[in-house]
């Protein structure tokens, strides 16, 4: 499975190593409990093999700690409900996103991400900064060797939504979106305002095609989100995706529209 962000991974690996030592477990014994070979455990602890969500969950099983390390990963990097999608996103060969109100997280700049996350009054400043860092770390997938093919569809309203005091982050965000849209592996499409009501307005959706050819989806609500892979659910998400994609402008037209809106913010 895909790896966790570097700084977060290094911290959790250190904590896992200390907990294993405190429990008097060899790497072999720990590996048996976690579902990994001793050589795999050694490589993760030595930093030559990436830490994955699967390994974190295996560590929790081996140490019988009630899911401590998975909660730690969630608290320091991303909400626990989002971790399965991070795995899918980092391992995908193709990614599809639709957002009716915001710029997709994978394409957000730091200032915009910070402004969005600060809208949650429950998050402390430190929590906001940790989540901003984790969100920016996700973008490494765009520049990795053999990156996924990414298609993002956004509603035009998302390009124009800022509010008092957020003009500068919006300028930076649209510049970031243009830069992303000009990558050969990224296509950004805009559903123009003139379309009016459309099926996508009921909420955002994300789709990931895995190396084995299977697809998984992700949907968010006010309370969190869910990764789905059941055939009926995936059929519904693909129908919604095709509906919003068919309403959107071409890649070239969309880029021209984004640049036009960006010029209005400057």
C-alpha positions as CSV (number, residue, x, y, z in Angstrom):
1,X,0.0,0.0,0.0
2,X,1.0,3.6,-0.4
3,X,3.3,5.4,2.0
4,X,2.6,8.0,4.6
5,X,4.2,11.5,4.4
6,X,7.9,11.6,5.2
7,X,8.0,13.6,8.5
8,X,5.0,11.9,9.9
9,X,6.3,8.5,8.9
10,X,9.7,9.1,10.5
11,X,8.1,10.1,13.8
12,X,5.7,7.1,13.9
13,X,8.5,4.6,12.9
14,X,10.5,5.9,15.9
15,X,7.5,5.4,18.2
16,X,6.9,1.9,16.8
17,X,10.5,0.9,17.3
18,X,10.5,2.2,20.9
19,X,7.2,0.4,21.7
20,X,8.5,-2.9,20.2
21,X,11.7,-2.6,22.3
22,X,9.7,-1.9,25.4
23,X,7.6,-4.9,24.8
24,X,10.7,-7.1,24.5
25,X,9.8,-8.2,20.9
26,X,12.4,-9.0,18.3
27,X,11.7,-7.9,14.7
28,X,10.8,-11.4,13.8
29,X,8.2,-11.8,16.6
30,X,6.9,-8.3,15.9
31,X,6.6,-9.2,12.2
32,X,4.6,-12.3,12.9
33,X,2.1,-10.3,14.9
34,X,2.0,-7.5,12.3
35,X,1.8,-9.7,9.2
36,X,5.2,-8.8,7.8
37,X,8.6,-10.5,7.5
38,X,11.4,-9.6,9.8
39,X,13.3,-8.2,6.8
40,X,10.4,-5.9,6.0
41,X,10.2,-4.7,9.6
42,X,14.0,-4.1,9.6
43,X,13.7,-2.1,6.3
44,X,10.9,0.1,7.6
45,X,12.7,0.7,10.9
46,X,15.9,1.4,9.0
47,X,14.2,3.9,6.7
48,X,14.9,2.0,3.5
49,X,11.3,1.0,3.0
50,X,8.3,3.3,3.2
51,X,5.9,3.2,6.1
52,X,2.4,2.3,5.0
53,X,-1.0,2.5,6.6
54,X,-1.1,-1.3,6.4
55,X,2.1,-1.5,8.4
56,X,0.8,1.0,11.0
57,X,-2.3,-1.2,11.5
58,X,-0.1,-4.3,11.7
59,X,2.0,-2.6,14.4
60,X,-1.2,-1.9,16.4
61,X,-2.2,-5.6,16.1
62,X,1.3,-6.8,17.1
63,X,1.5,-4.6,20.1
64,X,-2.2,-5.0,21.0
65,X,-2.5,-1.3,21.7
66,X,-6.0,-0.6,20.6
67,X,-5.1,1.2,17.4
68,X,-2.8,3.8,19.0
69,X,-0.5,4.3,16.0
70,X,-3.4,4.6,13.5
71,X,-5.0,7.3,15.7
72,X,-1.6,9.0,16.0
73,X,-1.3,9.1,12.2
74,X,-4.8,10.5,12.0
75,X,-4.2,13.1,14.6
76,X,-0.9,14.3,13.3
77,X,-1.5,14.1,9.6
78,X,-5.1,13.5,8.5
79,X,-8.5,12.5,9.9
80,X,-8.7,8.7,10.4
81,X,-11.6,8.4,7.9
82,X,-9.3,9.9,5.3
83,X,-6.4,7.5,5.7
84,X,-7.9,4.7,3.4
85,X,-8.4,7.3,0.7
86,X,-4.7,8.5,1.1
87,X,-3.6,4.9,0.5
88,X,-5.8,4.7,-2.7
89,X,-4.7,8.1,-3.9
90,X,-1.0,7.4,-3.6
91,X,-1.2,4.0,-5.2
92,X,-3.5,5.0,-8.1
93,X,-2.7,5.0,-11.8
94,X,-5.7,7.3,-12.6
95,X,-7.5,9.8,-10.4
96,X,-10.8,11.6,-10.9
97,X,-12.1,14.5,-8.8
98,X,-15.2,16.6,-8.8
99,X,-15.7,19.5,-6.4
100,X,-18.8,21.8,-6.5
101,X,-17.6,24.4,-4.0
102,X,-13.8,24.2,-3.5
103,X,-10.6,23.5,-5.4
104,X,-9.7,19.8,-4.9
105,X,-7.3,19.2,-2.1
106,X,-4.7,17.6,-4.3
107,X,-4.5,20.9,-6.3
108,X,-4.6,23.4,-3.4
109,X,-1.8,25.8,-2.7
110,X,-0.7,26.3,0.9
111,X,-2.4,29.6,1.5
112,X,-5.7,28.4,0.2
113,X,-5.5,25.1,2.1
114,X,-4.8,27.1,5.3
115,X,-7.8,29.4,4.7
116,X,-10.1,26.4,4.1
117,X,-9.0,24.5,7.1
118,X,-9.3,27.5,9.4
119,X,-13.0,27.5,8.7
120,X,-13.3,24.6,11.1
121,X,-13.4,26.2,14.6
122,X,-12.5,22.9,16.3
123,X,-9.0,22.9,14.9
124,X,-6.2,24.6,16.8
125,X,-3.5,26.6,14.9
126,X,-1.1,23.7,15.3
127,X,-3.7,21.2,14.0
128,X,-4.3,23.5,11.0
129,X,-0.6,23.7,10.2
130,X,-0.2,19.9,10.5
131,X,-3.1,19.3,8.1
132,X,-1.8,21.9,5.7
133,X,1.5,20.2,5.6
134,X,-0.1,16.8,5.1
135,X,-2.3,18.2,2.3
136,X,0.7,19.7,0.5
137,X,2.7,16.4,1.0
138,X,-0.1,14.7,-1.0
139,X,0.9,16.6,-4.1
140,X,4.2,14.6,-4.4
141,X,2.1,12.0,-6.3
142,X,1.8,14.5,-9.2
143,X,5.5,14.6,-9.8
144,X,6.6,11.0,-9.0
145,X,8.0,8.8,-11.7
146,X,5.1,7.4,-13.8
147,X,2.6,9.8,-12.1
148,X,-1.2,9.0,-12.2
149,X,-3.3,10.5,-14.9
150,X,-5.5,13.1,-13.1
151,X,-8.7,14.6,-14.3
152,X,-10.3,17.2,-12.1
153,X,-13.7,18.9,-12.6
154,X,-14.6,22.0,-10.6
155,X,-17.7,24.2,-10.7
156,X,-17.0,27.7,-11.8
157,X,-18.3,29.0,-8.5
158,X,-15.3,27.4,-6.8
159,X,-13.0,29.7,-8.8
160,X,-14.8,32.8,-7.7
161,X,-15.5,32.0,-4.0
162,X,-13.2,33.8,-1.6
163,X,-14.7,36.5,0.5
164,X,-13.2,39.5,2.4
165,X,-9.6,39.0,3.4
166,X,-9.1,35.9,1.2
167,X,-8.3,37.6,-2.1
168,X,-4.5,36.9,-1.9
169,X,-4.9,33.2,-1.2
170,X,-7.3,33.0,-4.1
171,X,-4.8,34.7,-6.5
172,X,-2.2,32.1,-5.3
173,X,-4.7,29.3,-5.7
174,X,-5.6,30.1,-9.2
175,X,-2.0,30.4,-10.2
176,X,-1.4,27.0,-8.7
177,X,-4.4,25.5,-10.5
178,X,-3.1,26.9,-13.8
179,X,0.3,25.4,-13.1
180,X,-1.3,22.0,-12.3
181,X,-3.5,22.2,-15.4
182,X,-0.5,22.7,-17.6
183,X,1.1,19.4,-16.4
184,X,0.9,16.7,-19.1
185,X,-0.7,14.3,-16.7
186,X,-3.3,16.7,-15.3
187,X,-6.5,17.9,-16.9
188,X,-8.7,20.5,-15.2
189,X,-12.2,21.1,-16.5
190,X,-14.7,23.7,-15.4
191,X,-18.5,23.4,-15.3
192,X,-19.5,27.0,-16.3
193,X,-22.0,28.9,-14.3
194,X,-24.4,29.0,-17.2
195,X,-25.0,25.3,-16.8
196,X,-27.1,26.1,-13.7
197,X,-28.3,23.1,-11.7
198,X,-26.5,19.8,-12.3
199,X,-26.2,16.4,-10.7
200,X,-22.8,17.2,-9.1
201,X,-24.2,19.9,-6.8
202,X,-25.2,17.2,-4.3
203,X,-21.6,16.8,-3.3
204,X,-17.9,16.1,-4.2
205,X,-16.6,12.8,-5.3
206,X,-13.3,11.2,-6.0
207,X,-12.3,8.0,-8.0
208,X,-9.1,6.1,-8.0
209,X,-8.0,3.3,-10.5
210,X,-5.7,0.9,-8.8
211,X,-2.8,-0.9,-10.5
212,X,-4.9,-4.1,-10.7
213,X,-7.5,-2.3,-12.7
214,X,-10.1,-2.0,-9.9
215,X,-11.6,1.3,-8.9
216,X,-12.4,2.8,-5.5
217,X,-14.4,5.9,-4.7
218,X,-14.4,8.5,-1.9
219,X,-17.3,10.7,-0.8
220,X,-17.4,13.3,1.9
221,X,-20.1,14.7,4.1
222,X,-20.2,17.2,6.9
223,X,-19.3,14.4,9.4
224,X,-16.4,12.9,7.5
225,X,-16.0,10.6,4.5
226,X,-16.1,7.1,3.2
227,X,-14.1,5.0,0.8
228,X,-16.5,2.8,-1.3
229,X,-15.8,-0.1,-3.6
230,X,-19.1,-2.0,-3.9
231,X,-20.4,-2.3,-7.5
232,X,-23.7,-0.5,-6.9
233,X,-22.0,2.4,-5.2
234,X,-19.3,2.6,-7.9
235,X,-21.9,2.6,-10.6
236,X,-23.6,5.5,-9.0
237,X,-20.4,7.5,-8.6
238,X,-19.4,6.8,-12.2
239,X,-22.8,8.0,-13.4
240,X,-22.4,11.2,-11.4
241,X,-18.9,11.6,-12.7
242,X,-19.9,11.2,-16.3
243,X,-22.8,13.6,-15.8
244,X,-20.5,16.4,-14.4
245,X,-17.7,15.7,-16.9
246,X,-20.2,16.0,-19.8
247,X,-21.3,19.4,-18.5
248,X,-17.7,20.8,-18.3
249,X,-15.7,22.8,-20.8
250,X,-12.8,21.3,-22.7
251,X,-9.3,21.4,-21.2
252,X,-8.3,24.4,-23.3
253,X,-11.5,26.3,-22.7
254,X,-11.3,25.6,-19.0
255,X,-7.7,26.9,-18.8
256,X,-8.8,30.1,-20.6
257,X,-11.6,30.6,-18.2
258,X,-9.4,30.0,-15.1
259,X,-6.9,32.5,-16.4
260,X,-9.7,35.0,-17.1
261,X,-11.0,34.6,-13.5
262,X,-7.4,34.9,-12.1
263,X,-6.9,38.2,-13.9
264,X,-10.0,39.6,-12.1
265,X,-8.5,38.8,-8.7
266,X,-5.3,40.7,-9.4
